[in-house]
């Protein structure tokens, strides 16, 4: 289903999208995205990440 704001009448299935992404990754190789430095985190975000870490999780 195409977005309601889209001018394109055609949509793309999730399977087709997945194949397209896999094809592009194969052509380009694995791109390492840098992680967010976290310098501007809110207090609530810091607390959330600490709680995740306390239960053994890794964000």
Secondary structure by P-SEA (a helix, b strand, c coil): cccccccccccccaaaaaaaaaaaaaaccbbbbbccccccccaaaaaaaaaaaaacccc
